[in-house]
Amino acid sequence: MNKISKKQLVMMSLAVLCSAVLQTVSLTSFSVPAGIYPAGITGFSRLFSDVLRDYFSIDLPFFYLYLLINVILAVIVFRDIGKLFTIFSVLQTTLVSVFSSFIPAFHFFDDPLLIAIFGGLLNGFAISIALTEGASSGGTDFLSIYYSNKFHRSMWDYVFGFNCVMIFVAGLLYHWEIAAYSIIFQYVSNQIISKRHKRYTHQAIIIVTKKPQEVIDSILHNVRHGITKIDAKGAYQGDDQTMLYTVVNAFQTAEVVKYALEGDPKAFIETRNTLNVYGNYYQKPLD
């Protein structure tokens, strides 16, 4: 595990605390009162708990099941996705379970569509806060982070597919209207996470410069990514140039551009979105 500064630990702790509070409010004030099933293990735990209660007369509070499944998944992926990441993720899920017992439910809307939309927004922001600071809300986050590390691409759309299957089952067992609102809740939440969490999205950066070594040294001194160097010639004045090409995580783009301009303030820089990355690409560890 890499060395983590006290400031980083404090930021992670605050992020996990804030994430847990917001997610608890999303559950107790939006999804639970409206009968909406959230995404991932939270929704699965609620559905499983409801099935046990309604079909087998077994009363098992879903927050207990939610915590148990998260702990099991954490043990499975502990070695592969980062120890500190796993510890803070389990802490987040534990706090949600604890907060749900005493944070009161607030009444915001009567319209189930508004409940689904704004509940999903709040849930998405809650999860993205934890992800941004190097933790998560556990559950399918553990699995998606594991596969994202392996394939260098976002897995949130696949998680959404799993959630749709789960909601389809909920529709069969209960009511299709509730299932439809649950899908809206999950879709809104998923979109917020995808937009705010940039760890597994990539951008290509093209730099045209007359000071290639200064730019390369400036970037490589601060960011661990390979750079391809290509000789070029300006079409207008015919002067010699060098084109540098690299691919970085989207959240690193501004940082790399800054270091490039420190090496050559007159450099021409273009950034573009990159769908997939294959081969020998360095992914910064979670911890």
C-alpha positions, 0 to 999 in steps of 0.5 A: 500500500502506497504511503498516504498523507494525513491530509488524504486520510482526513479527506477520505474520512470526510468524503465517506462520512458525507457520502454515507449521510447523503446515501442514507437520506436518499434511502430513508426519505426517497426510495424506501417510503416510495417502495423504489429499489435502488441499484446494486447490493442496496436494491438487491438487499431490499428486494431479498428482504421483501421477498423473505417477509412477504413470501416466507414470513421471515423478517430480516431488516435489509440493512443487516443483509446489505452489510453482510453482503458487502463484507463478503464481497470486500473479503473476496476482492480485498487483495485486488482493488486496494486495502485502503479502498476496501477498508474505507468502502466497508466503513461507508456501508457500515455508516449507512447501516448505522445512520439508517437507524436514527436519521429521520425520514424527510417528506419532500415530494408526493409525486413518485416520478419526482421522488425517483429523479431527485432520489436518484440524483442524491444517491448518485452524488453520494456514491460519486463523492466516495469514489472521487476520494478513493472509496466507494459505497461497496457492493457492485462498486467492488466488482465494477472497480475490480473489472475496471482495473482489469480492462481499463474501461468503465463498467457502470453500464454493465452494472446498470444492466444487472440492476435492470434484471433485478428490477424486472424480477421486482416487477414480476413479484410486485408491481410494474409501476414500482419497477419502472420508477426504480429504473428511473431512480437507478438510471439517474444515479448511474448517469451522475456517477458516470459523469463525475467519476473519471478514473476509468475514462481516458483522453488522448493528448497531442502536443506540438512543440519546439521544446520536446525534451523540456515538455517530456521531462516536465510531464514524466517528472509528475505523471507516470505515463508513456509519451510517443515522440514524432518528428514533424514540420510546420506547414506554414513556415516549414520549421521543425516541430515535434509532436508528442502523444500520450493517453491519460485518465480523464481526471489527469488531463488538466494536470498533464496540460499544466506540466506541458505548458510549464515545459513550453508555454508556446506549445500547441495542445489538443485533447480528445476523448478515447473510448478504449485503451489496450496493451501496456497502459499504466493505471494508477493504483487506488492505494 
